Amino acid sequence: MSRKLKPEPMPVVAKKQPPKWQRDRNITRIVRIAFIAVIALILILVGFWGYSSYVSAWHQPVAKINDTVINMEYFVKMVRFHSMASGLDVNDYSTQFQVLRDIEDDELIVQQASVFGLYVTPEEITQTIKESIENSFAPPSADGGNATQGDGNETQPSIDVDAVYAQWLEQVQLSDDEYRQLIETDLLRDKIKERFLQEVPETAKHVLLRIIILEDEIEAYDALSRLETYHDGNFTALAEGIDETPLVLGWLPEGITPAYDDFAFNSEVGNVSAPIAGYGGYTIAEVSEIDEARTIQQHHREPLGTAAYFGWFEEVQETSIIEEYLDLDKLNWVISRI
């Protein structure tokens, strides 16, 4: 019987170890790579934090008015400007929201001026700035206002307008272009108001109103009841009976006394109103006369034009798409940057 021979074991060759100096160099290299990687990671994190805090934060949107976006950089400048120019407290959140509303209104004015085809020339802006500076340094006039060129006041000091203007820009921390943009918006607003003033018609329906002023609503209703019961609708007799003298408001076009308009312009001569709040109490009014086409007096034209402007602007606000993105974090961020 034959035996199976066992295979001879393979000789084990010992793995050659690198010399110690090479092992040390490899370890040093790994440590260096790890250190560089950690430093790179730290720099990336710091850079990301810095970008988020000092770069992207300034460009984040605060509001959008139709297609125009207002970013944080502009908003902070306007908050700072209003705080310095008007003494507003920027730590009060309501101040920031008020500034935001002003920015929104200004942007709507700029957009609507374009619709109207209105514009402001650089010369108009420069002249407005010059006049503002000169008026602020003018000595008081006899009527308590500021004396201006042509008042007969020859003692008006010479003013370096450019130097004063440069000092003002430094104080409010705005560039010349930024401040001129604010002046341009104000002038556009004035031009739009002037447009509505020019649209006030030459003539309009007027009513001649007389009113009796009473202390409260109960007394007013009591007087109204006495008018029908004891005075047969005679307004003058009622006034005499309660020892009151009717106040004649004069000839009024619609829009001058809004509280009385609904009654006055939907009544006939001799009609008397229900009690209307006003003049420190309650009143009852009588339409004494009606003129369907009376010339609008000059002192009524400006209030009518102004009322038309505000009515128009309210409609513009309601029909515009306005989005606001302010939150508590952004409000506090603004305070930290002022």
Protein Blocks (a to p, Z undefined) as FASTA:
>chain_A
ZZddddddddddddddddfklmmmmmmmmmmmmmmmmmmmmmmmmmmmmmmmmmmmmmpc
fbdehjaccdfklmmmmmmmmmmmnopafklmklmmmmmmmmmmmmmmmmmmmmnopacd
fklmmmmmmmmmmmmmpccdfkopacdehilpakbccddfklmmmmmmmmnopafklmmm
mmmmmmmmmmmmmmmmmmpcfbdcdddddddddfblmlmmmmmmmmmmmnnopaklmmmm
nopacddebjadehjlmmlmmmmmmccehiacdddeeehiacddddfbdcfbdcddfklm
mmmmmmmmmmmmmmmmmmpccddfbdfklmmmmmmmZZ
